[in-house]
């Protein structure tokens, strides 16, 4: 059996990292793969390094392959543009496909989007919330939950020492994502202001770039306990530098960066939003607050910062929770799905 993964994203964010992680694990387990990617994209450049065939395209309606259905048994689609590419491939050449959905937004009611989901052999969601939304739109469709898996990053200890020194060896709190409204950076800044007024000796490092940067910097005026660090690629180093990871999103498909922080040994705080409660069990693998609750975030930070035994308790719970998200586990679930839909052994 041969699987074709399709990801046509222009950039390289969490979804592309997760796609690449899955591809690498499937190659390690002996699967034969084809990958369709956007020409000259960072994702395509990463796939070029791997022992699999790469097909590139400039757009979702170009470079459709007449014989792809003979060369692979199933398309595995990983993002929105790829959904349309797979739909056209299916309409032209009857290539079967599955869709992995990573966002917790309601499904579009547009004709072609609806048709693409209807014609999929199966729908996969990263979280319970995503599954609920897909089932609401397509109740007769086979839906199953297969989450993301954490990526382990290398650590530059010299840079860790530099970060600690630069921040005066304070209790460091990081938030890392694109600077978008739904990521809850405004909640973080309000919590930082509360803690500054209370004299709490912590410091927030905000990692990321995006359209909300100027507005957030304006909101942070007068805050001496917040630093905007810009987009960072060496996340292992920043996780190793921090004492706590926070993710106060208003909505979230799953929150793979939370998994990565947990895998790096950090206690975590998240919101009861989207798929985050699939990862964080309150008081067990982390702490949960309500979305938009800056005072609740400030109190949760104070609890963790002032209680070493709680930090250790949450770290132990996180290690247990992560077993459900290990890449070997999630890859096994996908392989079982491929075999079921294709009706033959995956290694055939």
N, C-alpha and C positions, 0 to 999 in steps of 0.2 A: 504494500500500500504506500502511496505517496500523497503527502499533504501539501497544499499551496497556501501560505500565509499572505494576506494582503493588508498593507498599511501604507496609505498614501499621504501621510502627514508631511507638511513642509518643515516643521520644527522637530525638536527632540525633547519631549517632556515625559511625564510619568507613563503615559500609555505606550509610547515607543520603547521606553526602557523595559516595561513589562513584556511587550511583544518580543523584544530581543532576548530577554531572560528565558522565556518559554521556548523560543527557537533553539537557543544554545542547549537547554536541557534535553529537548527532543532529539537533537543531533547526538548528544552524549548517549542517549538510550537507543541509538541506532536507526531512527526514523530517516527516511529519505524525503527531503523537503525542497520545494520551490518557494521563492519569496518574490512578491510583486511590490515594488516601492516607487515613490516619486523620484524622478531623475534628479540627481545632484543633491538629494536631501541628506541630512546627517544620518538618518536611519539607513538609507541605501549604502552610505559609505561604511557603516558598521557591518552591514550584511555582506559586503564585498570581502570582508576578512574571514568569512565562515565557509566551510566546505559544503555549500549548497548552491543551487542555480538561482541567479538573480535576474528578474525581468523588470525593466524600468519603464515608466510612462510619464508623460508631462501632465496628464489630466485623467480624470476618472472615465472619460468617454473615449480615450485613445488607447491604442496598442492592445487590442483584444486579440487573443490567440485562438485560431480556428481549431487547433489540435490539443488545447490545454486539457479538455475533458478526457482525452486519451492518455495524457501524460500524468494526470493526478486524479485521485478519487474524490477529493473534497477540497473546497476552498474554505479557509478560516479567516474571517473578516474581523478587523480590529479597530476601525474608526469610521467616521461618518462618510468620508469620500470613498473609502474602500467598499462601503455598503452599495453605493451606486455602481461602482466598477463591477462588483460581483453580480448585481442584478442584470446588467447588460450582458455579461458573460453567460449568465443563466438563460436569458431570453434568446440569445443568438445560438448558443451551443449546448444548452441544457446542463451546464456545470452545476452540480449541487453545492450548497454553501451553508455555513453556520455563521452566526453573528455573535461576537462578544461585545456587550454594551458596558461602558465604563462610567457613564454619567447618570445621575439620579433625576434628570429632567423628565417630565411627561413626554411620551413619544409624539413626534410631529403628526399632524393629521393631513399632511400633504399627500397627494395621490402617489407619487413615486416612492416616497419614504414608506408609506403604508404597504405598497405593493412589494417593496424589498423585504420587509419583515414578514409578510404573508408567504412569500415564496421560499424563505429560508427553511432548511431542514430542521433546525433547532435554534433556540435563542439561549445564550448564556449571559447571566448577569453577575457582576462582582459581589453584589450584596443582596440581602433580603429586600431592601427598599427598591432596588432596580428590578428585581424579579416581580415584585408587586405591581410596579408600573407597567412592565411589559405584559403581564397577564391581564391587566385591566384593558389594554388595547387589543390583545390577541389571546383571548381565553382558551382557544382550541389548540394553540401552538405549544409544542414541547419546550418547556423552560426549565433550566436548572442553574443552580448557583455554584460557580467556581471562582474563588477569590483571587486577587493578586498575591504575589509572594514577595517577601522582602529581598532587596538587593544589598549585598555586603560590599562596603567600600573600603579601600585601603586608608590608612591613617598616617599622616605626616606628623610625627611627634614633635619635631622642631617647630612646626607651625603652631601646633597645639600650645607649646610653651610660650610662643610669641603672643597668641591670643589671650592666654591667661594673664600674662604680664601686662599687656596693653589695657586689659579691663580691671586691673588691680586685684586680681584673684577673688573677685566677687562671685556670688551665686549666679550663674549664667543661665538664662532662659532663651531658647531659640524658637523661632517660628520660620518655616521655610516653605515657600510656594510662590507662584506668580502673584504679583500685587494686583489682585482682582477684588471687586466688591464682596463677592460671596465668600471669600476666604477669611473674613472676620478680623482683619488687621485693625480696623477701627475699634473693635472690642478690646484688642490687646492694648492699644494706646490709652483707652479709658481706664483699663485695669492698671497700667503703668502709672497713670496720674494718681490714682487712688493710693497705690503703694508708695509712691514718692511722698505724698502728703502725710502718710503714716510713718515715714522714716524707715521703711523696709529696705534693707541693703541688698537689693538684687539688681541685675542689669539685663535688659532685653536686647538680643541681637536679631534683627529682622533681615532674613536672607531672601532675596528675590528682586525681580524687576517687573515692570508692567505699567499699565495705563493709570493706575491709582497712585503712583509714587508721589507726584507733586501735592496732591490733596492730602495724602497721609503725612507727608513732611510738614504741611501746614498744621495739621491736627496735633503733631508732636511738638509744636513750638513750646518751649519752656520745660520740656522733659529732659532731665539730665541722666535718666536711667534707660534711655533708648538710643540704639545706634542702627542706622540703615547700612547694611553691609553689601548691598547689591547682589547680583546673581553669583552663586558660587557652585563650582563643579565638584570640588573635593569634599563631598558631604561627609565622608568618614571622619575627616579631620574636625569638622564643625560639630558633629555628634560627640566626638571624643572630648571636645572642649567644653561642652555644655553640662549642666546639672539637671536640666529639665527641658522637655519638649512640649510645646503647646500647639493646638490646632483648633481654634475656636470658629470653625466654618459655620456659615448659615446653611449650606448644602454641600454634600460630598458624595460621590459615587461609592467610594470605599475609604480612601485615604491611605494609599500605599506608603506615603512618607511617614505615617504613624508607625506602620510595620517596621520600616527601616530604622526609625528611632528606637523602637522597642528592641530590635535585634542588636542595636549598638549598646544596649544596656541602660537606656534612659527611662526614667519614669515619664508618663505622658498624661496630658489633660486634653480632652476633646469635648465635643458637643453632642447632644442627643439629636443628631441631624444626619439624614441620609444613611450611608452604610457604616458610619463611625461606631455605633453601638455593636456592630458585628465584631469589631476588633477590641474595643474597650468595654470590659465588664466592670461596672463601677465598684470601686474598692478592691478589685481583684487584679485586673491587668492595667488599671489606670483609674483616673477620676473623670467623671462626666459632669458637665454643666449644661444649662439650657442655652440654646443659641441666642446670642445678643446680650447675655448676662455678664456685664463687665464686673460687677460687684462679686458675683459668684466665681468668676475667674480669679479675681484678686484673692478671695478667701481660699480657693483651692491651691493657689500658688503658695500662700502663706503656710498652709497645712503641710505641704510637701517640703518647702524650704526649711521649716522648723522641726521636722520630725524624721530623723534618719531611719528609724525602724519602719515607718510607713514607706519610705523610699525603697527599702530593701524588700518589704512585703510586695509592693507593686512590681518590682523587678522580677521576683520569683514567679508571680502570677503571669507576667508577660511572657516569660520563657515557656511556660506551659501552654499558654494561648497560642504562641507562634507555631507550635507543632501542627496545628490545623492549616497553616498557611505556607508550609514548606514547599519549595518548588518541586520536589520529588512527588509530593502528595497531589498538588494541583495538576502536574503533568500527567500523572496516572489517571486522574479523572478525565482529562481531555482525551487521552488515548482510548479509554473505555468508550467514550462518546463517539469518537471516530469509527471504531470497530463496529459499534452498534448501528450507526447510520450507513456505513458502507457495506455491512453484512459480510465482512471477511476479516481475518486476523490482521492486525496492524503491521506485523512484520512480514507479511506475505509478499 
